Amino acid sequence: MLRKMLEKDRKRLKRKVHIRKTLSGTAEKPRMTVTRSNKNLSIQVIDDTKGHTLVSASTLEKELKGIRATVPGGAELGELMGKRLLEKNIKSVVFDRNGYLYHGIVKAIADGARKAGVQF
């Protein structure tokens, strides 16, 4: 499987597996994972003990159609996610960057959620 993938995708998958070996979300501190593509961004907050998604936000939602996969768009999506988390009384999460490097859009999402009041 790894042999047929593009080199950058193979490296990301390797980083993702390495991170997920130690990172897990609980009911008290769920896992916030980021998925990005060239056009869209998606964030999910997951309780790994039950296997349930608690909260999600994506640029594919109708009310978020104006947001694109850019650094300002990531910050805006992160702030929205932070507000949704605080509405559900989730104040602290574990950040899963999903194998992406922590810069640019991924960093903007994390900073936006911190700005809304979520602790990592």
N, C-alpha and C positions, 0 to 999 in steps of 0.2 A: 504494500500500500504506500509506504513512504517513498519508494523508488520512483513511482510514476508521477508524484506531485512536483510542482514547481519548487525550486530551491527555497524561496522565501516562505512559501506555505509550509514546507517541511520544517524549517527552522521555527516558525511560529507554533506549529503543533508540538514540537519538541519542548519549547518553553512552556506551553500550556500544560502539558502532562507533568512537567517538573513542578510547576506551581500548584497544580491541583492535588498532588500527592500529600501536601501538608495543609492546604487551605480547605476549610469546610465551614458551612453556615449552620447555625443552630437557631432555635426559636428566639433566644435572647439577642443573638447577634447574627442575623442572616447574611448571606453572601450576595453582594451586588456585582453582577457580571455585565460587561460591556461587549457588544458586538457591533462592528462597523463594516461598512462596505464603501464603495466609491460614492454612492448617492445617499445612503441612509445610515442612521444610527439607531441602536436599540439597547435598552437597559432593562435588566430584570433583577428583582430581589428575591432570592430563593432560600427556603428553609430546607436544607439538605437532609435533616432527620426525617421529615415527612415526605420530601420530594415534591413540595408545592411551591408555585410561584406566588409570592405575596403581593407584589406590586410590579407593574411594568410601565414603560414609556417608550415610544418609538416615533420616529419621524414619519412613519406610515399612517399614523392616526389622523383622522379628518381635521381635528382642531390644531394639529401641529404641522400641517402641510407646508407652511412657509419656511420651516427650519431645514437646513441642508447640512450635509456632513462636512462642516467647516469648524474652525476653532470657536468662533462666536456662537455658532449653532450648537456645538457641544456644550458650551457653558450654559446656554439657555435651557437645553434639555436636562442638564445636571441640576439646575435650580428647580425646574419643574418636578424632577424626580425627588429632590429633597423635600419639597412641599407635600408631595403625595405620601412620602414616608412619615413625615411628622403628623399628617392627618390620621395615619394608622398607628400612631404612638410608637414608631420605630425610630429611635434616636441614634443608634449605633449599628454600623454594618462592617463587614469584612469586604475589602475591595478586591475583586478578581478582574485583572486587566485582560484575561483570556489569551495570554500569550503575546499581546500587542506591547510594543515598547511604551514606556510611561513618558510620553511627551506629546505635544500637539493636541489632537482632539481628545485623547484618553485623559490627559492631564487636565484639560479644560472641563471635562465632565466631572472629574473628581473635585476640582476647585469649585465648580458650580454647586455641587451637592454640599460641600463644606460651607459655602456661603449661605445656603438655606438653613444650616444648623445641624447637619448630620455629622456625626463623629466617625472617624475611621480608626 
